[in-house]
Amino acid sequence: MQAYLFVHFTGEEKDGEQIYFSVSRDGLNWKDLNDGQLILRSRIGTKGVRDPYPVRHPRTGKFYLIATDLRIEAGYGWDAAQYEGSRDLIVWESSDLVHWSGERACTVGIEGAGCVWAPEAIYDEEKEAFLVFWASMVKVPRDAEPKQRIYAAYTNDFQTYSEAFLYIEREQHVIDTTIIRARGVYYRISKDETNKCLILEKSPSLTGTFTQIPSVFLEQLVGVEGPECYPMPDGTSWCLIADQFASGKGYLPLITDDLESGEFRVPKREEYDLGKTKKRHGGVLLISEEEYERLEKAF
């Protein structure tokens, strides 16, 4: 894999909560496809999608794109979105990243969940299936008030899913989790919804016990969400991108040579270019040079 596809939405304006594509060869400088116009539109559910995430099936090569069924632009507000929102994922699939199926809705949220936000997926080699995970506002008997927790389910085709189970719970709300695997270790990065910062953890197993990696840098980086992480072309460093939602500045790239260290640096401003289209919470997929050229030609 020599290049990157960034799938994202752009904001709460008209058509902002739809699917947009950007590509990059270095993971830092991005080119907007389709002249910065949307690529895919959801015409079902709320008729809007946020937090899209693309994956490639390692066995079949098929691509899946999952997203939150939510359109804030409709005007119902964030309380309705959290407490009375859709329990569905919106899913597209493709064999070439250019031609996509029609969207479908898959109900994964547990009974009583107020929402299903920021779904992502990672392939579990041990179970030979994708672990799909998302945030839901849920009130359990011991709660005084509902709380955002991360739930998960297994699937192999993004049509049928195992029963959802509780995956992450903290004393406070937690949303926006991403997971990457490096050198046999799973690294999990989540948004602390109370402090508006990121928490970095590690575990040898996807469903095992995760331990927190101390990171003064991430603790002090407040007002961010939508973390994504991917290897850089040099094969030794990683890029963690975070959506600066509080300041409205879009994504900020952070570089580390060792995820275990919890240490990151912000590249110089001339080292990265996020393109003309504002990028909100999305997902990054590693692609080949051939796939890069195919996308560039098609859009």
HELIX and SHEET records of a PDB file:
HELIX    1   1 ASN A   34  GLY A   36  5                                   3    
HELIX    2   2 ILE A   72  ALA A   74  5                                   3    
HELIX    3   3 GLY A   77  TYR A   83  1                                   7    
HELIX    4   4 VAL A  216  GLN A  220  1                                   5    
HELIX    5   5 LEU A  259  SER A  261  5                                   3    
HELIX    6   6 ARG A  269  GLU A  271  5                                   3    
HELIX    7   7 GLU A  289  ALA A  298  1                                  10    
SHEET    1   A 4 LYS A  31  ASP A  32  0                                        
SHEET    2   A 4 TYR A  20  SER A  24 -1                                        
SHEET    3   A 4 ALA A   3  PHE A   9 -1                                        
SHEET    4   A 4 ARG A 280  ILE A 287 -1                                        
SHEET    1   B 4 VAL A  49  ARG A  56  0                                        
SHEET    2   B 4 PHE A  63  ASP A  69 -1                                        
SHEET    3   B 4 ASP A  88  SER A  94 -1                                        
SHEET    4   B 4 ARG A 104  THR A 107 -1                                        
SHEET    1   C 4 TRP A 117  ASP A 124  0                                        
SHEET    2   C 4 ALA A 129  VAL A 138 -1                                        
SHEET    3   C 4 LYS A 147  THR A 155 -1                                        
SHEET    4   C 4 PHE A 165  ILE A 168 -1                                        
SHEET    1   D 4 VAL A 174  ALA A 182  0                                        
SHEET    2   D 4 VAL A 185  ASP A 192 -1                                        
SHEET    3   D 4 CYS A 197  SER A 203 -1                                        
SHEET    4   D 4 THR A 211  GLN A 212 -1                                        
SHEET    1   E 3 GLU A 225  PRO A 231  0                                        
SHEET    2   E 3 TRP A 238  GLN A 244 -1                                        
SHEET    3   E 3 GLY A 250  THR A 256 -1                                        
END                                                                             
